[in-house]
Amino acid sequence: MTVRRRALVFLGGMGVGYALAVTRWPLGLPTVCAFKLMTGRPCPTCGMTHACCALVHGEWWRALQYHVAVVPLAMVVVAVTGVLLMEVVTGRPLLGKLWEKTWRVVLAVTVAAVTAGWVTNWMNAG
């Protein structure tokens, strides 16, 4: 698969996710979180779907109330989208090289944000 084709496939998948968030359709679905169904408590990522939908609609405060990890996640999504668009334009592989340089920072920030959101959601649940 060429670099351009791979980038377009990824962008297409991201576009589907964005379209779902814009429609708010996922919010009408019942919970599918096995952890929450078994324990009654939120898992580390519980609230992310709601947070993404709120963020796409410009409801920043509401998004943060659902899960604080939505902000770093949104920053990564925007950055990856930009890099993928550059791959489409240039035809050169860029995402892999960028990931090699930044994965430790991205992983540390992601773990910290998801943990902070989990602790907050756990305390608010009850």
Rosetta blueprint (number, residue, H / E / L):
1 M L
2 T L
3 V H
4 R H
5 R H
6 R H
7 A H
8 L H
9 V H
10 F H
11 L H
12 G H
13 G H
14 M H
15 G H
16 V H
17 G H
18 Y H
19 A H
20 L H
21 A H
22 V H
23 T H
24 R L
25 W H
26 P H
27 L H
28 G H
29 L L
30 P L
31 T L
32 V L
33 C L
34 A H
35 F H
36 K H
37 L H
38 M H
39 T H
40 G L
41 R L
42 P L
43 C L
44 P L
45 T L
46 C L
47 G L
48 M H
49 T H
50 H H
51 A H
52 C H
53 C H
54 A H
55 L H
56 V H
57 H L
58 G L
59 E L
60 W H
61 W H
62 R H
63 A H
64 L H
65 Q H
66 Y H
67 H L
68 V L
69 A L
70 V H
71 V H
72 P H
73 L H
74 A H
75 M H
76 V H
77 V H
78 V H
79 A H
80 V H
81 T H
82 G H
83 V H
84 L H
85 L H
86 M H
87 E H
88 V H
89 V H
90 T H
91 G L
92 R L
93 P L
94 L L
95 L H
96 G H
97 K H
98 L H
99 W H
100 E H
101 K H
102 T H
103 W H
104 R H
105 V H
106 V H
107 L H
108 A H
109 V H
110 T H
111 V H
112 A H
113 A H
114 V H
115 T H
116 A H
117 G H
118 W H
119 V H
120 T H
121 N H
122 W H
123 M H
124 N H
125 A H
126 G L
